[in-house]
Amino acid sequence: MSVDQVTELGQSAIMTTLTIGAPMLIVALIVGLAVSLLQAVTQVQDQTISLVPKIIAVVFALMVFLPWIAERMVEYSTQVFRGIPGG
């Protein structure tokens, strides 16, 4: 493999990882902001309160996005295996 191919493979791996992780991170961000806003309004300053809603939301998002994530991973794996020179 040439340096260009290795660089492209690494770049593709990083982009695939970011694309796969983005939905769960965005959901966690939105839920965290909502819980923080609710805590600020109600003046409840316990830091562990935001943990449970975030975990539940991320698990739900993972269940919703799992088919899409699997499809992206299969596409990336197929691209990697097709890039292997035969013989």
PyMOL Python script that loads the backbone (N, CA, C, O; Angstrom):
from pymol import cmd

cmd.read_pdbstr("""\
ATOM      1  N   MET A   1       0.841  -1.179   0.000  1.00  0.00           N
ATOM      2  CA  MET A   1       0.000   0.000   0.000  1.00  0.00           C
ATOM      3  C   MET A   1       0.885   1.240   0.000  1.00  0.00           C
ATOM      4  O   MET A   1       1.935   1.285   0.641  1.00  0.00           O
ATOM      5  N   SER A   2       0.440   2.209  -0.715  1.00  0.00           N
ATOM      6  CA  SER A   2       1.194   3.452  -0.760  1.00  0.00           C
ATOM      7  C   SER A   2       0.776   4.349   0.405  1.00  0.00           C
ATOM      8  O   SER A   2      -0.203   4.083   1.102  1.00  0.00           O
ATOM      9  N   VAL A   3       1.531   5.393   0.586  1.00  0.00           N
ATOM     10  CA  VAL A   3       1.248   6.343   1.659  1.00  0.00           C
ATOM     11  C   VAL A   3      -0.105   7.018   1.433  1.00  0.00           C
ATOM     12  O   VAL A   3      -0.848   7.266   2.383  1.00  0.00           O
ATOM     13  N   ASP A   4      -0.414   7.311   0.184  1.00  0.00           N
ATOM     14  CA  ASP A   4      -1.694   7.953  -0.126  1.00  0.00           C
ATOM     15  C   ASP A   4      -2.868   7.046   0.227  1.00  0.00           C
ATOM     16  O   ASP A   4      -3.879   7.518   0.748  1.00  0.00           O
ATOM     17  N   GLN A   5      -2.747   5.760  -0.047  1.00  0.00           N
ATOM     18  CA  GLN A   5      -3.820   4.824   0.272  1.00  0.00           C
ATOM     19  C   GLN A   5      -4.013   4.691   1.781  1.00  0.00           C
ATOM     20  O   GLN A   5      -5.146   4.637   2.260  1.00  0.00           O
ATOM     21  N   VAL A   6      -2.924   4.638   2.525  1.00  0.00           N
ATOM     22  CA  VAL A   6      -3.003   4.534   3.984  1.00  0.00           C
ATOM     23  C   VAL A   6      -3.627   5.801   4.564  1.00  0.00           C
ATOM     24  O   VAL A   6      -4.449   5.732   5.478  1.00  0.00           O
ATOM     25  N   THR A   7      -3.237   6.950   4.032  1.00  0.00           N
ATOM     26  CA  THR A   7      -3.801   8.216   4.493  1.00  0.00           C
ATOM     27  C   THR A   7      -5.296   8.278   4.207  1.00  0.00           C
ATOM     28  O   THR A   7      -6.080   8.697   5.058  1.00  0.00           O
ATOM     29  N   GLU A   8      -5.686   7.862   3.013  1.00  0.00           N
ATOM     30  CA  GLU A   8      -7.103   7.863   2.651  1.00  0.00           C
ATOM     31  C   GLU A   8      -7.886   6.888   3.524  1.00  0.00           C
ATOM     32  O   GLU A   8      -9.009   7.192   3.929  1.00  0.00           O
ATOM     33  N   LEU A   9      -7.319   5.737   3.816  1.00  0.00           N
ATOM     34  CA  LEU A   9      -7.964   4.747   4.665  1.00  0.00           C
ATOM     35  C   LEU A   9      -8.142   5.291   6.088  1.00  0.00           C
ATOM     36  O   LEU A   9      -9.204   5.125   6.688  1.00  0.00           O
ATOM     37  N   GLY A  10      -7.125   5.925   6.613  1.00  0.00           N
ATOM     38  CA  GLY A  10      -7.218   6.515   7.948  1.00  0.00           C
ATOM     39  C   GLY A  10      -8.232   7.640   8.011  1.00  0.00           C
ATOM     40  O   GLY A  10      -8.996   7.751   8.970  1.00  0.00           O
ATOM     41  N   GLN A  11      -8.234   8.467   6.988  1.00  0.00           N
ATOM     42  CA  GLN A  11      -9.188   9.569   6.909  1.00  0.00           C
ATOM     43  C   GLN A  11     -10.618   9.036   6.840  1.00  0.00           C
ATOM     44  O   GLN A  11     -11.517   9.558   7.499  1.00  0.00           O
ATOM     45  N   SER A  12     -10.812   8.015   6.055  1.00  0.00           N
ATOM     46  CA  SER A  12     -12.122   7.400   5.926  1.00  0.00           C
ATOM     47  C   SER A  12     -12.564   6.762   7.243  1.00  0.00           C
ATOM     48  O   SER A  12     -13.742   6.822   7.597  1.00  0.00           O
ATOM     49  N   ALA A  13     -11.629   6.154   7.966  1.00  0.00           N
ATOM     50  CA  ALA A  13     -11.957   5.545   9.258  1.00  0.00           C
ATOM     51  C   ALA A  13     -12.390   6.604  10.267  1.00  0.00           C
ATOM     52  O   ALA A  13     -13.353   6.405  11.008  1.00  0.00           O
ATOM     53  N   ILE A  14     -11.687   7.714  10.294  1.00  0.00           N
ATOM     54  CA  ILE A  14     -12.038   8.781  11.224  1.00  0.00           C
ATOM     55  C   ILE A  14     -13.398   9.380  10.878  1.00  0.00           C
ATOM     56  O   ILE A  14     -14.216   9.614  11.768  1.00  0.00           O
ATOM     57  N   MET A  15     -13.642   9.628   9.605  1.00  0.00           N
ATOM     58  CA  MET A  15     -14.930  10.188   9.194  1.00  0.00           C
ATOM     59  C   MET A  15     -16.079   9.221   9.481  1.00  0.00           C
ATOM     60  O   MET A  15     -17.159   9.646   9.890  1.00  0.00           O
ATOM     61  N   THR A  16     -15.853   7.931   9.271  1.00  0.00           N
ATOM     62  CA  THR A  16     -16.882   6.936   9.564  1.00  0.00           C
ATOM     63  C   THR A  16     -17.170   6.909  11.062  1.00  0.00           C
ATOM     64  O   THR A  16     -18.330   6.838  11.467  1.00  0.00           O
ATOM     65  N   THR A  17     -16.135   6.965  11.880  1.00  0.00           N
ATOM     66  CA  THR A  17     -16.311   6.970  13.325  1.00  0.00           C
ATOM     67  C   THR A  17     -17.092   8.194  13.788  1.00  0.00           C
ATOM     68  O   THR A  17     -17.998   8.082  14.613  1.00  0.00           O
ATOM     69  N   LEU A  18     -16.745   9.346  13.262  1.00  0.00           N
ATOM     70  CA  LEU A  18     -17.466  10.570  13.625  1.00  0.00           C
ATOM     71  C   LEU A  18     -18.919  10.525  13.158  1.00  0.00           C
ATOM     72  O   LEU A  18     -19.818  10.966  13.874  1.00  0.00           O
ATOM     73  N   THR A  19     -19.144   9.996  11.969  1.00  0.00           N
ATOM     74  CA  THR A  19     -20.506   9.908  11.433  1.00  0.00           C
ATOM     75  C   THR A  19     -21.347   8.945  12.254  1.00  0.00           C
ATOM     76  O   THR A  19     -22.520   9.213  12.516  1.00  0.00           O
ATOM     77  N   ILE A  20     -20.763   7.832  12.660  1.00  0.00           N
ATOM     78  CA  ILE A  20     -21.508   6.839  13.432  1.00  0.00           C
ATOM     79  C   ILE A  20     -21.799   7.357  14.843  1.00  0.00           C
ATOM     80  O   ILE A  20     -22.881   7.106  15.375  1.00  0.00           O
ATOM     81  N   GLY A  21     -20.870   8.062  15.446  1.00  0.00           N
ATOM     82  CA  GLY A  21     -21.050   8.539  16.810  1.00  0.00           C
ATOM     83  C   GLY A  21     -21.863   9.812  16.943  1.00  0.00           C
ATOM     84  O   GLY A  21     -22.356  10.118  18.028  1.00  0.00           O
ATOM     85  N   ALA A  22     -22.010  10.556  15.862  1.00  0.00           N
ATOM     86  CA  ALA A  22     -22.672  11.855  15.920  1.00  0.00           C
ATOM     87  C   ALA A  22     -24.118  11.808  16.425  1.00  0.00           C
ATOM     88  O   ALA A  22     -24.478  12.646  17.251  1.00  0.00           O
ATOM     89  N   PRO A  23     -24.963  10.881  15.978  1.00  0.00           N
ATOM     90  CA  PRO A  23     -26.356  10.919  16.473  1.00  0.00           C
ATOM     91  C   PRO A  23     -26.466  10.783  17.992  1.00  0.00           C
ATOM     92  O   PRO A  23     -27.247  11.500  18.618  1.00  0.00           O
ATOM     93  N   MET A  24     -25.700   9.879  18.589  1.00  0.00           N
ATOM     94  CA  MET A  24     -25.771   9.706  20.032  1.00  0.00           C
ATOM     95  C   MET A  24     -25.205  10.919  20.772  1.00  0.00           C
ATOM     96  O   MET A  24     -25.734  11.321  21.809  1.00  0.00           O
ATOM     97  N   LEU A  25     -24.135  11.496  20.239  1.00  0.00           N
ATOM     98  CA  LEU A  25     -23.558  12.680  20.875  1.00  0.00           C
ATOM     99  C   LEU A  25     -24.498  13.872  20.804  1.00  0.00           C
ATOM    100  O   LEU A  25     -24.602  14.639  21.761  1.00  0.00           O
ATOM    101  N   ILE A  26     -25.178  14.033  19.683  1.00  0.00           N
ATOM    102  CA  ILE A  26     -26.121  15.137  19.533  1.00  0.00           C
ATOM    103  C   ILE A  26     -27.305  14.962  20.473  1.00  0.00           C
ATOM    104  O   ILE A  26     -27.747  15.926  21.098  1.00  0.00           O
ATOM    105  N   VAL A  27     -27.823  13.743  20.581  1.00  0.00           N
ATOM    106  CA  VAL A  27     -28.936  13.480  21.497  1.00  0.00           C
ATOM    107  C   VAL A  27     -28.511  13.756  22.930  1.00  0.00           C
ATOM    108  O   VAL A  27     -29.258  14.374  23.688  1.00  0.00           O
ATOM    109  N   ALA A  28     -27.315  13.303  23.312  1.00  0.00           N
ATOM    110  CA  ALA A  28     -26.816  13.551  24.671  1.00  0.00           C
ATOM    111  C   ALA A  28     -26.656  15.048  24.932  1.00  0.00           C
ATOM    112  O   ALA A  28     -26.948  15.525  26.029  1.00  0.00           O
ATOM    113  N   LEU A  29     -26.197  15.777  23.933  1.00  0.00           N
ATOM    114  CA  LEU A  29     -26.033  17.223  24.077  1.00  0.00           C
ATOM    115  C   LEU A  29     -27.375  17.908  24.295  1.00  0.00           C
ATOM    116  O   LEU A  29     -27.510  18.745  25.187  1.00  0.00           O
ATOM    117  N   ILE A  30     -28.367  17.556  23.486  1.00  0.00           N
ATOM    118  CA  ILE A  30     -29.686  18.188  23.592  1.00  0.00           C
ATOM    119  C   ILE A  30     -30.338  17.854  24.934  1.00  0.00           C
ATOM    120  O   ILE A  30     -30.881  18.737  25.598  1.00  0.00           O
ATOM    121  N   VAL A  31     -30.287  16.591  25.330  1.00  0.00           N
ATOM    122  CA  VAL A  31     -30.886  16.199  26.607  1.00  0.00           C
ATOM    123  C   VAL A  31     -30.140  16.858  27.765  1.00  0.00           C
ATOM    124  O   VAL A  31     -30.768  17.308  28.724  1.00  0.00           O
ATOM    125  N   GLY A  32     -28.825  16.918  27.691  1.00  0.00           N
ATOM    126  CA  GLY A  32     -28.045  17.573  28.738  1.00  0.00           C
ATOM    127  C   GLY A  32     -28.373  19.044  28.878  1.00  0.00           C
ATOM    128  O   GLY A  32     -28.477  19.562  29.990  1.00  0.00           O
ATOM    129  N   LEU A  33     -28.539  19.728  27.736  1.00  0.00           N
ATOM    130  CA  LEU A  33     -28.916  21.146  27.783  1.00  0.00           C
ATOM    131  C   LEU A  33     -30.305  21.329  28.375  1.00  0.00           C
ATOM    132  O   LEU A  33     -30.531  22.244  29.168  1.00  0.00           O
ATOM    133  N   ALA A  34     -31.241  20.457  27.988  1.00  0.00           N
ATOM    134  CA  ALA A  34     -32.608  20.557  28.504  1.00  0.00           C
ATOM    135  C   ALA A  34     -32.639  20.318  30.016  1.00  0.00           C
ATOM    136  O   ALA A  34     -33.304  21.050  30.749  1.00  0.00           O
ATOM    137  N   VAL A  35     -31.926  19.304  30.472  1.00  0.00           N
ATOM    138  CA  VAL A  35     -31.898  19.015  31.915  1.00  0.00           C
ATOM    139  C   VAL A  35     -31.202  20.139  32.670  1.00  0.00           C
ATOM    140  O   VAL A  35     -31.637  20.511  33.760  1.00  0.00           O
ATOM    141  N   SER A  36     -30.139  20.679  32.114  1.00  0.00           N
ATOM    142  CA  SER A  36     -29.437  21.792  32.765  1.00  0.00           C
ATOM    143  C   SER A  36     -30.323  23.023  32.857  1.00  0.00           C
ATOM    144  O   SER A  36     -30.310  23.728  33.865  1.00  0.00           O
ATOM    145  N   LEU A  37     -31.085  23.280  31.816  1.00  0.00           N
ATOM    146  CA  LEU A  37     -32.019  24.407  31.837  1.00  0.00           C
ATOM    147  C   LEU A  37     -33.095  24.181  32.892  1.00  0.00           C
ATOM    148  O   LEU A  37     -33.454  25.103  33.625  1.00  0.00           O
ATOM    149  N   LEU A  38     -33.607  22.960  32.967  1.00  0.00           N
ATOM    150  CA  LEU A  38     -34.607  22.629  33.981  1.00  0.00           C
ATOM    151  C   LEU A  38     -34.027  22.758  35.392  1.00  0.00           C
ATOM    152  O   LEU A  38     -34.706  23.228  36.305  1.00  0.00           O
ATOM    153  N   GLN A  39     -32.791  22.347  35.564  1.00  0.00           N
ATOM    154  CA  GLN A  39     -32.149  22.487  36.870  1.00  0.00           C
ATOM    155  C   GLN A  39     -31.938  23.949  37.233  1.00  0.00           C
ATOM    156  O   GLN A  39     -32.082  24.330  38.395  1.00  0.00           O
ATOM    157  N   ALA A  40     -31.601  24.762  36.251  1.00  0.00           N
ATOM    158  CA  ALA A  40     -31.397  26.189  36.523  1.00  0.00           C
ATOM    159  C   ALA A  40     -32.707  26.862  36.896  1.00  0.00           C
ATOM    160  O   ALA A  40     -32.744  27.729  37.769  1.00  0.00           O
ATOM    161  N   VAL A  41     -33.787  26.456  36.226  1.00  0.00           N
ATOM    162  CA  VAL A  41     -35.089  27.062  36.507  1.00  0.00           C
ATOM    163  C   VAL A  41     -35.595  26.648  37.891  1.00  0.00           C
ATOM    164  O   VAL A  41     -36.128  27.472  38.634  1.00  0.00           O
ATOM    165  N   THR A  42     -35.426  25.383  38.227  1.00  0.00           N
ATOM    166  CA  THR A  42     -35.933  24.881  39.510  1.00  0.00           C
ATOM    167  C   THR A  42     -34.922  25.030  40.641  1.00  0.00           C
ATOM    168  O   THR A  42     -35.248  24.726  41.789  1.00  0.00           O
ATOM    169  N   GLN A  43     -33.734  25.478  40.358  1.00  0.00           N
ATOM    170  CA  GLN A  43     -32.649  25.677  41.313  1.00  0.00           C
ATOM    171  C   GLN A  43     -32.255  24.390  42.031  1.00  0.00           C
ATOM    172  O   GLN A  43     -31.851  24.415  43.194  1.00  0.00           O
ATOM    173  N   VAL A  44     -32.376  23.264  41.327  1.00  0.00           N
ATOM    174  CA  VAL A  44     -31.888  21.985  41.843  1.00  0.00           C
ATOM    175  C   VAL A  44     -30.498  21.800  41.246  1.00  0.00           C
ATOM    176  O   VAL A  44     -30.354  21.672  40.031  1.00  0.00           O
ATOM    177  N   GLN A  45     -29.483  21.785  42.090  1.00  0.00           N
ATOM    178  CA  GLN A  45     -28.111  21.769  41.593  1.00  0.00           C
ATOM    179  C   GLN A  45     -27.393  20.449  41.856  1.00  0.00           C
ATOM    180  O   GLN A  45     -26.200  20.446  42.160  1.00  0.00           O
ATOM    181  N   ASP A  46     -28.098  19.341  41.745  1.00  0.00           N
ATOM    182  CA  ASP A  46     -27.465  18.033  41.903  1.00  0.00           C
ATOM    183  C   ASP A  46     -26.925  17.594  40.545  1.00  0.00           C
ATOM    184  O   ASP A  46     -27.669  17.543  39.565  1.00  0.00           O
ATOM    185  N   GLN A  47     -25.644  17.281  40.486  1.00  0.00           N
ATOM    186  CA  GLN A  47     -25.020  16.977  39.203  1.00  0.00           C
ATOM    187  C   GLN A  47     -25.390  15.607  38.675  1.00  0.00           C
ATOM    188  O   GLN A  47     -25.263  15.362  37.476  1.00  0.00           O
ATOM    189  N   THR A  48     -25.839  14.714  39.526  1.00  0.00           N
ATOM    190  CA  THR A  48     -26.163  13.360  39.072  1.00  0.00           C
ATOM    191  C   THR A  48     -27.543  13.267  38.427  1.00  0.00           C
ATOM    192  O   THR A  48     -27.862  12.249  37.812  1.00  0.00           O
ATOM    193  N   ILE A  49     -28.360  14.298  38.552  1.00  0.00           N
ATOM    194  CA  ILE A  49     -29.710  14.256  37.980  1.00  0.00           C
ATOM    195  C   ILE A  49     -29.666  14.171  36.459  1.00  0.00           C
ATOM    196  O   ILE A  49     -30.523  13.517  35.865  1.00  0.00           O
ATOM    197  N   SER A  50     -28.723  14.793  35.829  1.00  0.00           N
ATOM    198  CA  SER A  50     -28.680  14.807  34.363  1.00  0.00           C
ATOM    199  C   SER A  50     -28.172  13.492  33.783  1.00  0.00           C
ATOM    200  O   SER A  50     -28.324  13.253  32.585  1.00  0.00           O
ATOM    201  N   LEU A  51     -27.580  12.645  34.596  1.00  0.00           N
ATOM    202  CA  LEU A  51     -26.976  11.415  34.097  1.00  0.00           C
ATOM    203  C   LEU A  51     -28.016  10.408  33.599  1.00  0.00           C
ATOM    204  O   LEU A  51     -27.869   9.861  32.506  1.00  0.00           O
ATOM    205  N   VAL A  52     -29.051  10.164  34.381  1.00  0.00           N
ATOM    206  CA  VAL A  52     -30.052   9.149  34.025  1.00  0.00           C
ATOM    207  C   VAL A  52     -30.809   9.510  32.745  1.00  0.00           C
ATOM    208  O   VAL A  52     -30.935   8.652  31.871  1.00  0.00           O
ATOM    209  N   PRO A  53     -31.319  10.733  32.590  1.00  0.00           N
ATOM    210  CA  PRO A  53     -31.996  11.053  31.325  1.00  0.00           C
ATOM    211  C   PRO A  53     -31.077  10.947  30.104  1.00  0.00           C
ATOM    212  O   PRO A  53     -31.514  10.539  29.028  1.00  0.00           O
ATOM    213  N   LYS A  54     -29.811  11.314  30.274  1.00  0.00           N
ATOM    214  CA  LYS A  54     -28.865  11.207  29.153  1.00  0.00           C
ATOM    215  C   LYS A  54     -28.640   9.755  28.772  1.00  0.00           C
ATOM    216  O   LYS A  54     -28.624   9.419  27.588  1.00  0.00           O
ATOM    217  N   ILE A  55     -28.465   8.891  29.762  1.00  0.00           N
ATOM    218  CA  ILE A  55     -28.252   7.470  29.469  1.00  0.00           C
ATOM    219  C   ILE A  55     -29.463   6.884  28.756  1.00  0.00           C
ATOM    220  O   ILE A  55     -29.317   6.166  27.767  1.00  0.00           O
ATOM    221  N   ILE A  56     -30.647   7.187  29.251  1.00  0.00           N
ATOM    222  CA  ILE A  56     -31.872   6.673  28.627  1.00  0.00           C
ATOM    223  C   ILE A  56     -32.004   7.191  27.201  1.00  0.00           C
ATOM    224  O   ILE A  56     -32.340   6.425  26.298  1.00  0.00           O
ATOM    225  N   ALA A  57     -31.747   8.476  26.985  1.00  0.00           N
ATOM    226  CA  ALA A  57     -31.868   9.060  25.648  1.00  0.00           C
ATOM    227  C   ALA A  57     -30.839   8.476  24.678  1.00  0.00           C
ATOM    228  O   ALA A  57     -31.152   8.227  23.514  1.00  0.00           O
ATOM    229  N   VAL A  58     -29.623   8.262  25.153  1.00  0.00           N
ATOM    230  CA  VAL A  58     -28.580   7.716  24.284  1.00  0.00           C
ATOM    231  C   VAL A  58     -28.890   6.263  23.921  1.00  0.00           C
ATOM    232  O   VAL A  58     -28.691   5.854  22.776  1.00  0.00           O
ATOM    233  N   VAL A  59     -29.375   5.484  24.885  1.00  0.00           N
ATOM    234  CA  VAL A  59     -29.748   4.093  24.590  1.00  0.00           C
ATOM    235  C   VAL A  59     -30.895   4.060  23.591  1.00  0.00           C
ATOM    236  O   VAL A  59     -30.886   3.243  22.670  1.00  0.00           O
ATOM    237  N   PHE A  60     -31.887   4.937  23.759  1.00  0.00           N
ATOM    238  CA  PHE A  60     -32.998   5.010  22.807  1.00  0.00           C
ATOM    239  C   PHE A  60     -32.503   5.423  21.423  1.00  0.00           C
ATOM    240  O   PHE A  60     -32.918   4.844  20.419  1.00  0.00           O
ATOM    241  N   ALA A  61     -31.622   6.417  21.361  1.00  0.00           N
ATOM    242  CA  ALA A  61     -31.068   6.851  20.075  1.00  0.00           C
ATOM    243  C   ALA A  61     -30.266   5.733  19.426  1.00  0.00           C
ATOM    244  O   ALA A  61     -30.307   5.565  18.207  1.00  0.00           O
ATOM    245  N   LEU A  62     -29.537   4.968  20.231  1.00  0.00           N
ATOM    246  CA  LEU A  62     -28.775   3.841  19.697  1.00  0.00           C
ATOM    247  C   LEU A  62     -29.707   2.800  19.086  1.00  0.00           C
ATOM    248  O   LEU A  62     -29.414   2.249  18.024  1.00  0.00           O
ATOM    249  N   MET A  63     -30.825   2.530  19.750  1.00  0.00           N
ATOM    250  CA  MET A  63     -31.785   1.569  19.198  1.00  0.00           C
ATOM    251  C   MET A  63     -32.398   2.083  17.897  1.00  0.00           C
ATOM    252  O   MET A  63     -32.614   1.313  16.961  1.00  0.00           O
ATOM    253  N   VAL A  64     -32.673   3.369  17.840  1.00  0.00           N
ATOM    254  CA  VAL A  64     -33.270   3.948  16.638  1.00  0.00           C
ATOM    255  C   VAL A  64     -32.277   3.969  15.481  1.00  0.00           C
ATOM    256  O   VAL A  64     -32.636   3.644  14.349  1.00  0.00           O
ATOM    257  N   PHE A  65     -31.031   4.348  15.760  1.00  0.00           N
ATOM    258  CA  PHE A  65     -30.036   4.515  14.705  1.00  0.00           C
ATOM    259  C   PHE A  65     -29.220   3.259  14.413  1.00  0.00           C
ATOM    260  O   PHE A  65     -28.365   3.280  13.527  1.00  0.00           O
ATOM    261  N   LEU A  66     -29.462   2.170  15.135  1.00  0.00           N
ATOM    262  CA  LEU A  66     -28.651   0.965  14.957  1.00  0.00           C
ATOM    263  C   LEU A  66     -28.662   0.414  13.524  1.00  0.00           C
ATOM    264  O   LEU A  66     -27.601   0.036  13.028  1.00  0.00           O
ATOM    265  N   PRO A  67     -29.816   0.350  12.835  1.00  0.00           N
ATOM    266  CA  PRO A  67     -29.764  -0.124  11.436  1.00  0.00           C
ATOM    267  C   PRO A  67     -28.911   0.778  10.539  1.00  0.00           C
ATOM    268  O   PRO A  67     -28.168   0.292   9.686  1.00  0.00           O
ATOM    269  N   TRP A  68     -29.020   2.061  10.733  1.00  0.00           N
ATOM    270  CA  TRP A  68     -28.237   3.008   9.942  1.00  0.00           C
ATOM    271  C   TRP A  68     -26.747   2.862  10.253  1.00  0.00           C
ATOM    272  O   TRP A  68     -25.916   2.894   9.345  1.00  0.00           O
ATOM    273  N   ILE A  69     -26.413   2.702  11.524  1.00  0.00           N
ATOM    274  CA  ILE A  69     -25.019   2.523  11.929  1.00  0.00           C
ATOM    275  C   ILE A  69     -24.450   1.245  11.322  1.00  0.00           C
ATOM    276  O   ILE A  69     -23.331   1.239  10.808  1.00  0.00           O
ATOM    277  N   ALA A  70     -25.222   0.165  11.384  1.00  0.00           N
ATOM    278  CA  ALA A  70     -24.757  -1.102  10.815  1.00  0.00           C
ATOM    279  C   ALA A  70     -24.526  -0.974   9.315  1.00  0.00           C
ATOM    280  O   ALA A  70     -23.561  -1.522   8.782  1.00  0.00           O
ATOM    281  N   GLU A  71     -25.407  -0.255   8.641  1.00  0.00           N
ATOM    282  CA  GLU A  71     -25.244  -0.053   7.193  1.00  0.00           C
ATOM    283  C   GLU A  71     -23.962   0.707   6.890  1.00  0.00           C
ATOM    284  O   GLU A  71     -23.230   0.344   5.969  1.00  0.00           O
ATOM    285  N   ARG A  72     -23.680   1.760   7.655  1.00  0.00           N
ATOM    286  CA  ARG A  72     -22.449   2.540   7.444  1.00  0.00           C
ATOM    287  C   ARG A  72     -21.211   1.678   7.710  1.00  0.00           C
ATOM    288  O   ARG A  72     -20.221   1.778   6.986  1.00  0.00           O
ATOM    289  N   MET A  73     -21.263   0.840   8.736  1.00  0.00           N
ATOM    290  CA  MET A  73     -20.121  -0.012   9.052  1.00  0.00           C
ATOM    291  C   MET A  73     -19.896  -1.061   7.972  1.00  0.00           C
ATOM    292  O   MET A  73     -18.752  -1.370   7.638  1.00  0.00           O
ATOM    293  N   VAL A  74     -20.972  -1.609   7.424  1.00  0.00           N
ATOM    294  CA  VAL A  74     -20.839  -2.589   6.337  1.00  0.00           C
ATOM    295  C   VAL A  74     -20.263  -1.911   5.094  1.00  0.00           C
ATOM    296  O   VAL A  74     -19.415  -2.482   4.408  1.00  0.00           O
ATOM    297  N   GLU A  75     -20.728  -0.692   4.805  1.00  0.00           N
ATOM    298  CA  GLU A  75     -20.183   0.039   3.653  1.00  0.00           C
ATOM    299  C   GLU A  75     -18.687   0.288   3.823  1.00  0.00           C
ATOM    300  O   GLU A  75     -17.917   0.108   2.880  1.00  0.00           O
ATOM    301  N   TYR A  76     -18.276   0.698   5.010  1.00  0.00           N
ATOM    302  CA  TYR A  76     -16.862   0.958   5.246  1.00  0.00           C
ATOM    303  C   TYR A  76     -16.047  -0.327   5.154  1.00  0.00           C
ATOM    304  O   TYR A  76     -14.974  -0.339   4.552  1.00  0.00           O
ATOM    305  N   SER A  77     -16.546  -1.401   5.744  1.00  0.00           N
ATOM    306  CA  SER A  77     -15.834  -2.681   5.692  1.00  0.00           C
ATOM    307  C   SER A  77     -15.696  -3.181   4.260  1.00  0.00           C
ATOM    308  O   SER A  77     -14.647  -3.693   3.870  1.00  0.00           O
ATOM    309  N   THR A  78     -16.758  -3.031   3.487  1.00  0.00           N
ATOM    310  CA  THR A  78     -16.720  -3.422   2.081  1.00  0.00           C
ATOM    311  C   THR A  78     -15.673  -2.608   1.322  1.00  0.00           C
ATOM    312  O   THR A  78     -14.932  -3.143   0.498  1.00  0.00           O
ATOM    313  N   GLN A  79     -15.626  -1.314   1.612  1.00  0.00           N
ATOM    314  CA  GLN A  79     -14.642  -0.448   0.952  1.00  0.00           C
ATOM    315  C   GLN A  79     -13.229  -0.866   1.333  1.00  0.00           C
ATOM    316  O   GLN A  79     -12.341  -0.864   0.481  1.00  0.00           O
ATOM    317  N   VAL A  80     -13.002  -1.221   2.583  1.00  0.00           N
ATOM    318  CA  VAL A  80     -11.668  -1.638   3.021  1.00  0.00           C
ATOM    319  C   VAL A  80     -11.277  -2.947   2.358  1.00  0.00           C
ATOM    320  O   VAL A  80     -10.158  -3.079   1.863  1.00  0.00           O
ATOM    321  N   PHE A  81     -12.192  -3.928   2.341  1.00  0.00           N
ATOM    322  CA  PHE A  81     -11.872  -5.222   1.775  1.00  0.00           C
ATOM    323  C   PHE A  81     -11.677  -5.159   0.256  1.00  0.00           C
ATOM    324  O   PHE A  81     -10.890  -5.925  -0.300  1.00  0.00           O
ATOM    325  N   ARG A  82     -12.385  -4.259  -0.408  1.00  0.00           N
ATOM    326  CA  ARG A  82     -12.184  -4.100  -1.861  1.00  0.00           C
ATOM    327  C   ARG A  82     -10.846  -3.427  -2.160  1.00  0.00           C
ATOM    328  O   ARG A  82     -10.307  -3.575  -3.257  1.00  0.00           O
ATOM    329  N   GLY A  83     -10.321  -2.703  -1.210  1.00  0.00           N
ATOM    330  CA  GLY A  83      -9.042  -2.034  -1.405  1.00  0.00           C
ATOM    331  C   GLY A  83      -7.839  -2.954  -1.221  1.00  0.00           C
ATOM    332  O   GLY A  83      -6.712  -2.577  -1.542  1.00  0.00           O
ATOM    333  N   ILE A  84      -8.076  -4.165  -0.701  1.00  0.00           N
ATOM    334  CA  ILE A  84      -6.982  -5.110  -0.523  1.00  0.00           C
ATOM    335  C   ILE A  84      -6.598  -5.696  -1.880  1.00  0.00           C
ATOM    336  O   ILE A  84      -7.435  -6.287  -2.562  1.00  0.00           O
ATOM    337  N   PRO A  85      -5.350  -5.535  -2.267  1.00  0.00           N
ATOM    338  CA  PRO A  85      -4.937  -6.069  -3.563  1.00  0.00           C
ATOM    339  C   PRO A  85      -4.929  -7.599  -3.548  1.00  0.00           C
ATOM    340  O   PRO A  85      -4.486  -8.214  -2.578  1.00  0.00           O
ATOM    341  N   GLY A  86      -5.412  -8.193  -4.606  1.00  0.00           N
ATOM    342  CA  GLY A  86      -5.431  -9.659  -4.717  1.00  0.00           C
ATOM    343  C   GLY A  86      -4.109 -10.188  -5.240  1.00  0.00           C
ATOM    344  O   GLY A  86      -3.450  -9.572  -6.078  1.00  0.00           O
ATOM    345  N   GLY A  87      -3.742 -11.352  -4.716  1.00  0.00           N
ATOM    346  CA  GLY A  87      -2.561 -12.039  -5.242  1.00  0.00           C
ATOM    347  C   GLY A  87      -1.337 -11.583  -4.629  1.00  0.00           C
ATOM    348  O   GLY A  87      -0.258 -12.069  -4.968  1.00  0.00           O
TER     349      GLY A  87
END
""", "prot")
cmd.dss("prot")
cmd.show_as("cartoon", "prot")
cmd.util.cbc("prot")
cmd.orient("prot")
